[in-house]
Amino acid sequence: MTDKKMSTTTRGPSDHTIRDQIVDAAMEYFSHYGFEKTTVSDLARSIGFSKAYIYKFFGSKQEIGEVICTNCLTEIACRLEAALADSSSATEKIRTLFQVIALGGTELFFRERRLYDIAAVSSRDRWAAAVDYEAGLRKIVVDILQEGRSAGEFEQTTPLDETAAAVYLVLRPLADPIQLQIYLDTAEADAALLTAVVLRSLKP
């Protein structure tokens, strides 16, 4: 029994390291050839592993893509969290929310175009990574609205859930990788215009 425990303990970090190695190699491969054009066999050959060996750690190519997508979206989410923490009011947080989401998406697109495509596939096919990211943004919207209402910055007549849903609908073209691709050249200016409209609608 002791031997089994020792074996499990030593195998865990090794497995984790190999998973990270596969993800790193996949990011490199996808960035050159794209996610949808790559097969697990292609990836296995590029790493020097067998296809069966990769399947020991990931059940599908999508699972690998999910990890990469989560990493990309987490980067934007962390930047947003830090920026919101530095915002002094709910009004300022609305401005920050729109600007950071627009800039985060456009920077990812131009810096890592092929990896951005994974985020687009994730959004299109409703992967867990995209669904969780959207849920996180929706919660942030609700939290900001509640703060603004408590501080007297925002109106309190409209039901909170309706207001939050409407604000997210305005934000969504900037937050959704598929829609954002259409507005890349004007995303930052669009974010400012949309913020102004939202803030006018939220006035008491």
DRENTITI-930690 format. One line per 8 residues: number of its first residue (from 0); their letters; for each residue x, y, z of N, C-alpha, C. Coordinates in Angstrom, 2 decimals, always signed. Layout:
NUM = a = X,Y,Z,X,Y,Z,X,Y,Z  ...
***
This chain:
0 = mtdkkmst = +0.83,-1.19,+0.00,+0.00,+0.00,+0.00,+0.87,+1.25,+0.00  +1.93,+1.22,+0.78,+2.86,+2.35,+0.80,+3.49,+2.56,-0.56  +3.85,+1.43,-1.21,+4.46,+1.53,-2.55,+3.50,+2.19,-3.53  +2.21,+1.87,-3.42,+1.23,+2.43,-4.33,+1.12,+3.94,-4.13  +1.13,+4.36,-2.87,+1.05,+5.78,-2.58,+2.26,+6.51,-3.13  +3.42,+5.93,-2.95,+4.64,+6.56,-3.43,+4.62,+6.65,-4.96  +4.12,+5.60,-5.60,+4.07,+5.59,-7.05,+3.15,+6.68,-7.58  +1.96,+6.83,-6.92,+1.01,+7.84,-7.33,+1.58,+9.23,-7.13
8 = ttrgpsdh = +2.28,+9.41,-6.02,+2.84,+10.72,-5.71,+3.87,+11.15,-6.74  +4.70,+10.22,-7.14,+5.76,+10.57,-8.09,+5.22,+10.70,-9.51  +4.12,+9.99,-9.81,+3.59,+10.03,-11.16,+2.88,+11.35,-11.44  +2.24,+11.95,-10.41,+1.46,+13.17,-10.59,+2.23,+14.31,-11.22  +3.33,+14.76,-10.59,+4.09,+15.87,-11.17,+4.60,+15.56,-12.57  +4.99,+14.29,-12.80,+5.48,+13.90,-14.13,+4.37,+14.05,-15.16  +3.18,+13.57,-14.82,+2.04,+13.70,-15.72,+1.74,+15.16,-16.00  +1.81,+15.97,-14.95,+1.54,+17.40,-15.10,+2.55,+18.04,-16.05
16 = tirdqivd = +3.80,+17.66,-15.91,+4.85,+18.21,-16.77,+4.62,+17.83,-18.22  +4.24,+16.58,-18.46,+4.00,+16.12,-19.83,+2.79,+16.83,-20.43  +1.74,+17.01,-19.63,+0.57,+17.76,-20.11,+0.97,+19.17,-20.54  +1.78,+19.81,-19.70,+2.25,+21.17,-20.03,+3.08,+21.16,-21.31  +3.89,+20.11,-21.47,+4.73,+19.99,-22.66,+3.86,+19.86,-23.91  +2.82,+19.07,-23.80,+1.90,+18.89,-24.94,+1.20,+20.20,-25.26  +0.73,+20.90,-24.23,+0.03,+22.17,-24.45,+0.97,+23.20,-25.08  +2.19,+23.29,-24.58,+3.16,+24.24,-25.13,+3.45,+23.94,-26.60
24 = aameyfsh = +3.63,+22.65,-26.90,+3.91,+22.25,-28.28,+2.69,+22.52,-29.16  +1.50,+22.29,-28.61,+0.27,+22.53,-29.37,+0.11,+24.01,-29.68  +0.41,+24.87,-28.72,+0.32,+26.31,-28.95,+1.24,+26.73,-30.09  +2.44,+26.18,-30.08,+3.41,+26.49,-31.12,+2.92,+25.98,-32.48  +2.40,+24.78,-32.49,+1.94,+24.18,-33.75,+0.69,+24.89,-34.27  -0.27,+25.12,-33.37,-1.49,+25.79,-33.78,-1.21,+27.21,-34.28  -0.23,+27.88,-33.68,+0.08,+29.25,-34.07,+0.62,+29.32,-35.49  +1.18,+28.21,-35.97,+1.69,+28.16,-37.35,+0.67,+27.63,-38.34
32 = ygfekttv = -0.07,+26.60,-37.94,-0.93,+25.90,-38.90,-2.42,+26.04,-38.64  -2.77,+26.61,-37.50,-4.18,+26.77,-37.18,-4.74,+25.56,-36.45  -5.77,+25.80,-35.66,-6.35,+24.74,-34.84,-7.14,+23.74,-35.68  -8.01,+24.25,-36.52,-8.93,+23.36,-37.22,-8.23,+22.51,-38.28  -7.11,+22.98,-38.81,-6.39,+22.22,-39.83,-5.46,+21.18,-39.22  -5.26,+21.24,-37.93,-4.32,+20.33,-37.26,-5.05,+19.11,-36.71  -4.47,+17.93,-36.88,-5.00,+16.71,-36.28,-4.12,+16.31,-35.10  -4.63,+15.42,-34.28,-3.83,+14.92,-33.16,-2.60,+14.19,-33.69
40 = sdlarsig = -2.74,+13.53,-34.83,-1.59,+12.85,-35.44,-0.51,+13.85,-35.84  -0.92,+14.98,-36.42,+0.03,+16.03,-36.77,+0.78,+16.50,-35.53  +0.02,+16.74,-34.49,+0.61,+17.24,-33.25,+1.56,+16.21,-32.64  +1.16,+14.95,-32.66,+2.00,+13.89,-32.11,+3.34,+13.81,-32.83  +3.29,+13.89,-34.15,+4.53,+13.84,-34.93,+5.43,+15.03,-34.62  +4.84,+16.19,-34.43,+5.64,+17.39,-34.18,+6.34,+17.33,-32.81  +5.70,+16.67,-31.85,+6.28,+16.56,-30.51,+7.23,+15.39,-30.40  +6.97,+14.36,-31.22,+7.77,+13.15,-31.10,+7.12,+12.12,-30.21
48 = fskayiyk = +5.82,+12.31,-29.91,+5.05,+11.34,-29.14,+4.18,+10.55,-30.10  +3.67,+9.42,-29.61,+2.69,+8.70,-30.41,+1.31,+9.33,-30.16  +0.42,+9.14,-31.10,-0.94,+9.64,-30.95,-1.59,+9.02,-29.72  -1.36,+7.74,-29.52,-1.95,+7.04,-28.36,-1.44,+7.63,-27.05  -0.18,+8.05,-27.04,+0.40,+8.62,-25.82,-0.26,+9.96,-25.48  -0.52,+10.77,-26.49,-1.21,+12.05,-26.25,-2.60,+11.80,-25.69  -3.26,+10.75,-26.21,-4.61,+10.45,-25.73,-4.62,+9.95,-24.28  -3.47,+9.63,-23.73,-3.39,+9.29,-22.30,-3.63,+10.53,-21.44
56 = ffgskqei = -3.35,+11.71,-22.00,-3.43,+12.95,-21.24,-4.60,+13.84,-21.66  -5.02,+13.72,-22.91,-6.13,+14.51,-23.42,-7.05,+13.62,-24.24  -8.34,+13.71,-23.99,-9.29,+12.85,-24.68,-9.52,+13.24,-26.12  -9.15,+14.47,-26.50,-9.40,+14.94,-27.86,-8.56,+16.18,-28.13  -8.52,+16.57,-29.39,-7.85,+17.82,-29.76,-8.55,+19.00,-29.09  -9.87,+18.91,-28.97,-10.62,+19.99,-28.34,-10.16,+20.22,-26.91  -9.88,+19.15,-26.18,-9.43,+19.31,-24.79,-8.13,+20.11,-24.72  -7.25,+19.89,-25.67,-6.01,+20.66,-25.72,-6.34,+22.11,-26.05
64 = gevictnc = -7.22,+22.30,-27.02,-7.63,+23.64,-27.39,-8.30,+24.37,-26.24  -9.07,+23.63,-25.43,-9.74,+24.22,-24.27,-8.72,+24.82,-23.30  -7.64,+24.09,-23.06,-6.61,+24.58,-22.14,-5.99,+25.86,-22.69  -5.67,+25.85,-23.96,-5.06,+27.03,-24.59,-6.04,+28.20,-24.57  -7.28,+27.94,-24.90,-8.30,+28.98,-24.91,-8.48,+29.56,-23.51  -8.53,+28.70,-22.52,-8.67,+29.15,-21.14,-7.51,+30.05,-20.75  -6.30,+29.67,-21.16,-5.13,+30.49,-20.84,-5.24,+31.88,-21.47  -5.67,+31.94,-22.73,-5.81,+33.22,-23.43,-6.88,+34.09,-22.78
72 = lteiacrl = -8.03,+33.51,-22.48,-9.12,+34.27,-21.89,-8.81,+34.67,-20.45  -8.07,+33.81,-19.75,-7.68,+34.15,-18.38,-6.76,+35.35,-18.35  -5.91,+35.46,-19.36,-5.01,+36.62,-19.47,-5.82,+37.91,-19.54  -6.87,+37.91,-20.37,-7.72,+39.09,-20.49,-8.49,+39.32,-19.19  -9.00,+38.25,-18.60,-9.77,+38.38,-17.36,-8.92,+38.94,-16.22  -7.68,+38.51,-16.12,-6.79,+39.01,-15.07,-6.48,+40.49,-15.27  -6.28,+40.86,-16.53,-6.03,+42.27,-16.83,-7.26,+43.11,-16.45  -8.43,+42.59,-16.74,-9.67,+43.30,-16.41,-9.82,+43.43,-14.90
80 = eaaladss = -9.57,+42.35,-14.18,-9.70,+42.38,-12.72,-8.80,+43.45,-12.10  -7.56,+43.52,-12.59,-6.62,+44.51,-12.06,-7.07,+45.93,-12.39  -7.55,+46.13,-13.61,-7.99,+47.46,-14.02,-9.23,+47.90,-13.24  -10.15,+46.98,-13.01,-11.35,+47.32,-12.25,-11.01,+47.68,-10.81  -10.02,+47.00,-10.25,-9.61,+47.27,-8.87,-9.07,+48.69,-8.73  -8.53,+49.23,-9.81,-7.97,+50.59,-9.79,-9.00,+51.66,-10.16  -10.21,+51.23,-10.51,-11.26,+52.19,-10.89,-11.98,+52.69,-9.64  -12.22,+53.99,-9.57,-12.70,+54.60,-8.33,-14.21,+54.62,-8.18
88 = satekirt = -14.95,+54.33,-9.24,-16.41,+54.38,-9.16,-17.01,+53.37,-10.12  -18.30,+53.12,-9.96,-18.98,+52.19,-10.86,-19.01,+52.75,-12.28  -19.17,+54.06,-12.40,-19.16,+54.70,-13.72,-17.82,+54.46,-14.41  -16.75,+54.64,-13.66,-15.42,+54.41,-14.22,-15.23,+52.93,-14.55  -15.81,+52.05,-13.77,-15.68,+50.62,-14.02,-16.37,+50.20,-15.32  -17.48,+50.85,-15.64,-18.14,+50.56,-16.92,-17.21,+50.93,-18.07  -16.59,+52.11,-17.97,-15.65,+52.54,-19.01,-14.48,+51.55,-19.11  -13.96,+51.17,-17.97,-12.83,+50.23,-17.92,-13.19,+48.89,-18.53
96 = lfqvialg = -14.37,+48.40,-18.18,-14.84,+47.10,-18.69,-14.84,+47.08,-20.21  -15.42,+48.07,-20.82,-15.52,+48.10,-22.29,-14.14,+48.27,-22.93  -13.32,+49.14,-22.37,-12.01,+49.39,-22.96,-11.08,+48.18,-22.85  -11.02,+47.57,-21.68,-10.12,+46.44,-21.47,-10.53,+45.25,-22.33  -11.82,+44.98,-22.42,-12.30,+43.86,-23.23,-11.96,+44.11,-24.70  -12.18,+45.32,-25.18,-11.88,+45.63,-26.58,-10.38,+45.53,-26.85  -9.57,+46.12,-25.99,-8.12,+46.10,-26.19,-7.54,+44.70,-26.03  -8.04,+43.96,-25.04,-7.53,+42.61,-24.81,-7.77,+41.72,-26.00
104 = gtelffre = -8.96,+41.79,-26.59,-9.27,+40.97,-27.75,-8.48,+41.35,-28.97  -8.35,+42.66,-29.23,-7.62,+43.09,-30.43,-6.13,+42.81,-30.30  -5.58,+42.98,-29.11,-4.15,+42.69,-28.92,-3.87,+41.21,-29.12  -4.76,+40.36,-28.60,-4.59,+38.92,-28.79,-4.68,+38.57,-30.27  -5.60,+39.19,-30.98,-5.77,+38.91,-32.41,-4.50,+39.24,-33.18  -3.94,+40.42,-32.95,-2.78,+40.84,-33.72,-1.48,+40.20,-33.24  -1.42,+39.80,-31.96,-0.21,+39.17,-31.44,-0.15,+37.68,-31.75  -1.28,+37.01,-31.60,-1.33,+35.55,-31.78,-2.55,+35.20,-32.61
112 = rrlydiaa = -2.50,+35.51,-33.89,-3.68,+35.37,-34.75,-4.23,+33.95,-34.74  -3.37,+32.97,-34.83,-3.84,+31.58,-34.88,-4.45,+31.15,-33.55  -3.90,+31.64,-32.44,-4.46,+31.29,-31.14,-5.79,+32.00,-30.93  -5.91,+33.19,-31.47,-7.19,+33.89,-31.43,-8.26,+33.05,-32.13  -7.87,+32.35,-33.19,-8.81,+31.49,-33.91,-9.37,+30.39,-33.00  -8.55,+29.93,-32.05,-9.04,+28.91,-31.12,-10.14,+29.50,-30.26  -9.96,+30.75,-29.82,-11.00,+31.41,-29.03,-12.28,+31.57,-29.85  -12.12,+31.84,-31.15,-13.29,+31.97,-32.02,-14.02,+30.63,-32.16
120 = vssrdrwa = -13.27,+29.55,-32.33,-13.88,+28.21,-32.40,-14.58,+27.89,-31.08  -13.93,+28.26,-29.99,-14.51,+28.02,-28.67,-15.85,+28.73,-28.52  -15.90,+29.96,-28.99,-17.15,+30.73,-28.91,-18.21,+30.13,-29.82  -17.81,+29.78,-31.02,-18.75,+29.23,-32.00,-19.37,+27.92,-31.53  -18.53,+27.06,-30.96,-18.97,+25.72,-30.56,-19.37,+25.62,-29.09  -19.34,+26.77,-28.41,-19.77,+26.84,-27.01,-18.97,+25.90,-26.11  -17.65,+25.96,-26.22,-16.80,+25.21,-25.32,-16.97,+25.75,-23.91  -16.60,+24.94,-22.94,-16.71,+25.36,-21.54,-15.90,+26.62,-21.27
128 = aavdyeag = -14.74,+26.74,-21.91,-13.89,+27.91,-21.69,-14.62,+29.19,-22.07  -15.30,+29.19,-23.20,-16.03,+30.37,-23.66,-17.26,+30.63,-22.80  -17.95,+29.58,-22.43,-19.15,+29.72,-21.59,-18.77,+30.29,-20.23  -17.68,+29.79,-19.65,-17.24,+30.29,-18.34,-16.79,+31.75,-18.43  -16.11,+32.10,-19.50,-15.66,+33.48,-19.69,-16.86,+34.41,-19.78  -17.84,+34.01,-20.56,-19.06,+34.82,-20.69,-19.76,+34.96,-19.35  -19.86,+33.87,-18.60,-20.51,+33.91,-17.29,-19.77,+34.86,-16.35  -18.44,+34.84,-16.43,-17.65,+35.74,-15.61,-17.90,+37.19,-15.94
136 = lrkivvdi = -18.00,+37.51,-17.23,-18.27,+38.88,-17.65,-19.67,+39.32,-17.22  -20.62,+38.42,-17.34,-21.99,+38.75,-16.92,-22.03,+39.06,-15.42  -21.29,+38.30,-14.63,-21.25,+38.55,-13.19,-20.61,+39.90,-12.89  -19.55,+40.23,-13.63,-18.89,+41.52,-13.44,-19.87,+42.65,-13.73  -20.65,+42.52,-14.79,-21.64,+43.54,-15.14,-22.63,+43.71,-13.99  -23.13,+42.61,-13.47,-24.09,+42.67,-12.35,-23.46,+43.34,-11.14  -22.23,+42.96,-10.82,-21.56,+43.54,-9.65,-21.37,+45.05,-9.80  -20.99,+45.49,-11.00,-20.80,+46.92,-11.24,-22.13,+47.66,-11.12
144 = lqegrsag = -23.17,+47.10,-11.69,-24.49,+47.73,-11.61,-24.97,+47.84,-10.16  -24.77,+46.78,-9.40,-25.17,+46.82,-7.99,-24.39,+47.90,-7.24  -23.11,+47.99,-7.51,-22.29,+49.02,-6.86,-22.77,+50.41,-7.25  -23.05,+50.60,-8.54,-23.51,+51.89,-9.00,-24.86,+52.29,-8.44  -25.74,+51.33,-8.29,-27.05,+51.61,-7.71,-26.93,+51.96,-6.23  -26.08,+51.24,-5.54,-25.89,+51.52,-4.10,-25.30,+52.90,-3.88  -24.45,+53.32,-4.81,-23.79,+54.63,-4.68,-24.63,+55.77,-5.26  -25.78,+55.44,-5.84,-26.62,+56.48,-6.43,-26.17,+56.94,-7.80
152 = efeqttpl = -25.24,+56.19,-8.42,-24.74,+56.57,-9.74,-25.68,+56.12,-10.86  -26.39,+55.00,-10.63,-27.23,+54.42,-11.67,-28.69,+54.38,-11.24  -29.58,+54.37,-12.24,-31.01,+54.27,-11.95,-31.35,+52.92,-11.33  -32.45,+52.89,-10.58,-32.81,+51.67,-9.88,-34.22,+51.20,-10.21  -34.82,+51.80,-11.24,-36.20,+51.46,-11.60,-36.29,+50.16,-12.38  -35.41,+50.01,-13.37,-35.42,+48.81,-14.20,-34.91,+47.62,-13.40  -35.55,+46.44,-13.52,-35.05,+45.26,-12.82,-33.58,+45.02,-13.14  -32.82,+44.66,-12.12,-31.38,+44.49,-12.27,-31.03,+43.48,-13.36
160 = detaaavy = -31.74,+42.36,-13.40,-31.39,+41.33,-14.38,-31.62,+41.81,-15.80  -32.66,+42.63,-16.03,-32.91,+43.17,-17.36,-31.81,+44.16,-17.77  -31.43,+45.01,-16.82,-30.37,+45.99,-17.10,-29.06,+45.29,-17.40  -28.72,+44.29,-16.58,-27.46,+43.56,-16.77,-27.45,+42.85,-18.12  -28.57,+42.24,-18.49,-28.65,+41.54,-19.78,-28.47,+42.52,-20.93  -29.07,+43.71,-20.82,-28.95,+44.71,-21.88,-27.52,+45.23,-22.00  -26.88,+45.50,-20.86,-25.50,+45.99,-20.88,-24.59,+44.93,-21.51  -24.81,+43.67,-21.16,-23.96,+42.62,-21.74,-24.18,+42.50,-23.25
168 = lvlrplad = -25.41,+42.70,-23.71,-25.67,+42.65,-25.15,-24.90,+43.74,-25.89  -24.76,+44.89,-25.25,-23.98,+45.98,-25.86,-22.49,+45.63,-25.85  -22.05,+44.97,-24.77,-20.64,+44.59,-24.63,-20.25,+43.43,-25.53  -21.19,+42.55,-25.83,-20.88,+41.27,-26.47,-20.11,+41.37,-27.79  -20.40,+42.33,-28.67,-19.60,+42.40,-29.91,-18.11,+42.60,-29.66  -17.76,+43.18,-28.53,-16.36,+43.38,-28.19,-15.78,+42.17,-27.46  -16.64,+41.40,-26.79,-16.18,+40.27,-25.99,-16.16,+38.96,-26.76  -16.97,+38.86,-27.79,-17.07,+37.63,-28.58,-16.03,+37.66,-29.70
176 = piqlqiyl = -15.09,+36.72,-29.71,-14.04,+36.74,-30.75,-14.57,+36.72,-32.17  -15.68,+36.05,-32.40,-16.23,+35.98,-33.76,-16.72,+37.35,-34.20  -17.47,+38.03,-33.33,-18.00,+39.35,-33.68,-16.91,+40.41,-33.70  -15.94,+40.30,-32.80,-14.90,+41.31,-32.70,-14.07,+41.40,-33.98  -13.90,+40.28,-34.67,-13.11,+40.29,-35.90,-13.63,+41.29,-36.92  -14.92,+41.58,-36.88,-15.53,+42.50,-37.83,-15.15,+43.94,-37.50  -14.89,+44.19,-36.20,-14.70,+45.57,-35.75,-13.27,+45.86,-35.28  -12.33,+45.05,-35.69,-10.97,+45.19,-35.18,-10.38,+46.58,-35.38
184 = dtaeadaa = -10.62,+47.17,-36.53,-10.02,+48.47,-36.83,-10.62,+49.61,-36.03  -11.84,+49.40,-35.53,-12.52,+50.48,-34.82,-12.91,+50.10,-33.39  -12.42,+48.97,-32.91,-12.87,+48.43,-31.62,-12.69,+49.42,-30.47  -11.53,+50.07,-30.41,-11.28,+50.98,-29.29,-12.23,+52.18,-29.34  -12.41,+52.76,-30.52,-13.33,+53.88,-30.66,-14.77,+53.43,-30.42  -15.11,+52.23,-30.91,-16.45,+51.69,-30.69,-16.72,+51.51,-29.21  -15.72,+51.04,-28.48,-15.88,+50.82,-27.03,-16.23,+52.13,-26.33  -15.59,+53.22,-26.73,-15.85,+54.52,-26.11,-17.28,+54.98,-26.42
192 = lltavvlr = -17.71,+54.79,-27.67,-19.07,+55.19,-28.05,-20.12,+54.37,-27.33  -19.90,+53.06,-27.28,-20.86,+52.19,-26.61,-20.93,+52.49,-25.11  -19.78,+52.78,-24.52,-19.75,+53.13,-23.10,-20.59,+54.37,-22.84  -20.45,+55.37,-23.69,-21.21,+56.61,-23.52,-22.71,+56.36,-23.56  -23.14,+55.51,-24.50,-24.56,+55.18,-24.62,-25.05,+54.45,-23.37  -24.27,+53.48,-22.91,-24.65,+52.70,-21.73,-24.75,+53.61,-20.51  -23.78,+54.46,-20.31,-23.78,+55.33,-19.13,-24.94,+56.32,-19.16  -25.29,+56.82,-20.33,-26.46,+57.71,-20.41,-27.73,+56.96,-20.03
200 = slkp = -27.81,+55.70,-20.45,-29.02,+54.91,-20.13,-29.10,+54.53,-18.66  -27.98,+54.56,-17.98,-27.94,+54.16,-16.57,-28.14,+55.32,-15.60  -28.18,+56.53,-16.11,-28.31,+57.69,-15.22,-29.61,+57.64,-14.43  -29.56,+58.07,-13.17,-30.78,+58.08,-12.34,-31.86,+58.99,-12.93
***
